[in-house]
Structures are given as structure tokens and as C-alpha cells.
Amino acid sequence: MHADQSIGRLSRRLLSFLVILPMASQVHGQTDGPSADELAKQLSNPVAALISVPIQENVDYGAGHGGWRSTTNIQPVVPISISEDWNLISRTIVPLIYQKDITGAGNNESGMGDIVQSLFFSPKEPVGGWILGAGPVFGIPVGSHEFSIDRWLAGPTAVVLKQQGPWTYGALVNHMWDVEGDSVVSATFLQPFCSWGGLGNGQTLTVNMENTYDWKSEQWTAPINLMYSKVTKWGNQMVSYGGGVRYYLDKPNGGPDWGFRLMVTFLFPK
């Protein structure tokens, strides 16, 4: 079996796994409300001191020649206490991609995309009521040739948010340039977000945008996402599962029109 076929099959199996996980979690039992609500609140904070391994299955339609793309993002988050007052939060994104009819009618491609590695230095206590984090972000060109830009990228990243009652709102931003000095890549990522946990029992409603601006082509890719998630217990493992839909408010020529996301996050609270 070719490596491309294996990766495509893995992506489809992960999608099936995400679909059946909510039913499995109901069978194995629920967590108590306050514990689930606290974990859900931490998950709404990108720099929370919580070890987690999110897996996202993103499927987008209408791109290329009427095609679709599946992107399975594996995104481990590891907080490290570096002093009495500061944490270092490592956030990694490893994408597995399968697409059909994107580069041409009848064409199928699958493989791994480039890794994005972010490091946030974050005060352990809010500053003036705001939770802050900032540090470097890197693009690591390890993807297969179909999906890699084949260039090392680097730049700054930052996040600012506030949590009041059931509400969490803020924004995450980064900018990356290629480090070879010829400015082939210059892209800004901007993610405003707002989450509401007023449903209780670990349930959260989230709306966000995952905007990317390509300074070379002067083009936005701007999807808006509406998502639901719930924290529960699967056997002895704490998890959050959920899903949602997205619509592209702006996109380059050949970009997708709409899509959906399924997600499961394995939680490892202290």
C-alpha cells in the first residue's frame, strides 16, 4: 500500500472515530458538572496550564474543480512552568491532508502538511483582568511535496483574552516570513474568538474566525466557524468532543465555499 493511501485511510478512520465518540462517552459515563465546566473554561483559553491533545477533522467543499479537502490536525498543547510567575505553552499543529478534484478533475492527493510550532510565554495570573501570552512561531517544512511550501518560516505570535462568568473572548495573532531572506512568504493569521459556557455540564458554544492574509497576493482567506463542544469522561479518560460548520466570507480564486469540523480533545488535568 502506498504512503498516500495510508494517510488518506488514516484521515477517514479518524473522521469515523470522531463521529462515534459522543455515543461512546455517553455509555462510559459523565463527569460532574463543576469539573466539566472548569475544564471547558480552560479549553477556551489557548494558554491555559492544561495538557491536551486536540484532534480536528476539517472538511471543506467547493474548492478547485468542484473538489473537497480533508485536513486532520493533530495539535498537542503542553504547558511548562518556567518560574513562579510564568508558564511556557507549546502549541503544535501537525496536518494530515487528503484532497480530491482540487488540482484537476479526477486528481487525488494525500500527505502531510508543514508543521506549525508556537511558543507562548504567559503570566500565570491575569494582568489587569486580561490573560496574555506572546512568543515565537515557526513553520517547519516537513510536509510531502504536494502540501509543503519547502521553506522555513518564523515570526511573532501573541494572544490576549478575558474570561468573565461564562464568557471567554479575545484574539490570537501571528505573522510568519520565510527565513531565507528573499521574502517569498509573508502571511498574517488573525483569530478573534468568543465562547459561551452558559449551558453548563461542560458545554460550550464558540464562534471564531481563522483569517489568513497573504501579503504577496494581497488576499484574505476568511472562514467563520460556529462550534459546539462538551467535556465528559470516556472510561477513565477526560475528553472534549464536538463539531461545527464554517462559511468562507472571503477566499482566493479556487478556494472552498463551506465546510465542517469534528473534534475530540484528550485532556490531562493535573
N, C-alpha and C positions, 0 to 999 in steps of 0.2 A: 504494500500500500504506500502511495506517495505521501510525503510530508504534508502537502497542501490538503489532500483528502483527510488526513488525520486531524489537522487543525479545524477544518470545516466540520467534521463529525463531532469533535470536542465542543465546538461552539453550540451545535444543535443539542447535544446532550445537556449542556449547562442550561440552555433555554428550557428543556423539559423539566430539569431539576427545579428551576425557579418556579415553574407553574405548579408543581405538586407540593412544594414546600409548605404553603399555608395549610393545606389539608393535613400534612404530617404533623405540624406544630399543634393543631387542634387535638390530634389523637394523643400526643405525648404530654399535653397539659399546658397551663398558662402560668405566668408569673403573677405575683401580687401587684396591685395597681401602682403604689408609690414607687417600687423598684423599677417597674417597666417605664413609668413616666420619667424618672430621673435619667435612665439610660437613653430614652428617646430625646430628652433635652440635650444630653451630651452629644448625641449623634448630629444634632442640628448645629453644633459648634465645630468648625473644621480644625480647631486647635485644642480640643478637649483632651485631657490626660486620660484617654481611653484607648487601649489596644483594640483594633478592629480590623477585619478583613472583608471589605465590601467586594461583591462581585456583581457587576451590572451587565445585563444583556440589552444592548441598544439595537433596534432595527429601524432603518429609515427607508422610505419608499419614494419613488418618483425621480430618482437621480439618473444621470447619464442617458441611456437609451431606454427609458422607462423601467430601469432596474431597481434593485434594492441592495442594501448592505447591512450585514450583521457585525456589530463590534462588541466583543465581550471584554470588558475592562476588569482586570484584577487589580485591586487598589489597597494594599496593606497600609495601615496607619500605625506608627509606633511612636509613642511619647517617651522621651528620655529626660529625667530630672538631671540638670547640669549644675544647679546650685539651689540654695534655699529659696530663691525668688524666681528662678527661671526654668522653663522647660524647652527642650528642643523637640519639635514634632516633625517626624519624617513621613511624608506622603508620597507614595509611588503609584504610577499608573502603567500597567502592562497591558496593551491591547492585542487581542486576537481577532482577526478580521476575515470575513467571508463576504464576497460580493458577486452579484450576477447581473449581467446586462448593463454594467456601468461603463466600461471602456469600449464596449461594442456589443451589438446584438449577438447573443449566444456565447459571450465570453464569461468565464467564471475565473475568479482569482481568490486565493486564500493565503494567509500567512500571518506573521507577527508584525505589528507596527513598532515604531520607535518608543522607547521608554521615556516618560517624563518624571523627573525626580525633584520634589520640592522639600526644602528645609525651612521651618519656621521657628525663629526664636520668639518665645511668648512668655510674658509675665504670668506667674501663677495666679495672681489676683488681678481683677479688672482695674483699669486706670480711669478714674472719673466715671465709673459705671460702664466703660467700654472694654471689651475683650479684644486684645491686639496680638498680632503676630507678623513677623517680617523676616525675610532671609533670601537666599538664592534659589533659583530654579534652573534645572539643566534638562536639555534634550539629548538623549543618548542614542546614537544611530545604530541600533542592533536589529532593526526590522528586516524582513525579507525585501527583496529588491522592488516588489510591486508597491510597497507601502512605506518604504523608508525614504527620507529626504537625503540620507547619506551625508549628513553634516552634524557636527557637534554644535549645540546651541547652549546659551547661557543668558541669564538676566536676573532681575529682581522680582520678588513676589511679596505680597502683603495681604492681610485680611483684617477687617475691622467689623465688629458685630456687637449687638446689645441683646440681652435676654431679660425680658420683663414679663413676669407672670407666665402665661402660656405662649408668649410671642418670642421669636428669635428673628432678628433682621440685620442685614449687613451686606457686605460685598467682599469678594476675593478678586484680586487682580494680579496679573503677571505680564512681563514683556520679555521676549527672547529674541536675541540676534544670533546669527552664526558667528563662531569664534575664529573663523579663518581670515576675517578682515576685509572680505570683498562685498559684504552687506547683501548677500543673495536672499537672506531671510530676515524679516523684521515683522513680528506679529505680536499683537496685544490681545490678551484674554481677559475678559471682564465678566464676572458672575455675580450680579446682585441676587439676593435671595431673601425670602420671607417664609417662616414656618410658624404654624399654629398647632399647639398641642392640647387645645381645649376639649377635645373629645375624650381624653383620659384613657386609662388602660394601655398606655404605651402607644397610642395612635397619634399620628402627625400628618397634617396636610402641608404641603410645601409648593410654592411657586418660585421658579427661578428662571434666569436667562443664562445661557452659556455662549456668550458673544465672542467671536474672534474677528479682529480687524487686521487684514493683510495690508501693510503699509506700501508694499511694492505694487500690488494691483489696485489699491485703494478700494477694497471690497470688504463688506461685512458678511459674516455668516452668523445669523442671529436667531437661534431657536428659543422658544419659550416653552417651559416644561411645567406641567401640573401633575403632582405626585401624591400618593397616599402610602404611608408605611405604618407598621405595627411591630412593637417589641414583644417577644414572647419567649417561651422556652421550648426547645426541641430536644427531648430527652434531658440530658444534663447540660446541654449547650444553649447559652443565651444567643438569640438571633433577632435580627430585624428583617422583615420581608415587606415587599410592596411593589408598586408599579405605577405607571402613569403614561401620559401621552404628551407629544410635543408637536408644535407647528412652527415652521420656519417663516419668520417675519421678513427676513432678507437672506439672500444667498447668491453665490456666484452662478454664472451660467452652467447648467448641468447639475446643480445642487439638488438635494432632496426637497420634497414638499412637506412631508409629515412623517411621524414615526411614533414608536412607543418604547418604553423602558420597563424591564422587570429587574428586580434586585433582591439580593439577600446579603446580609452583613452578619458575619460571625463576630460575637462580642466577647471580650476577655477582661471584664472589670476586675479591679484589684480587690 
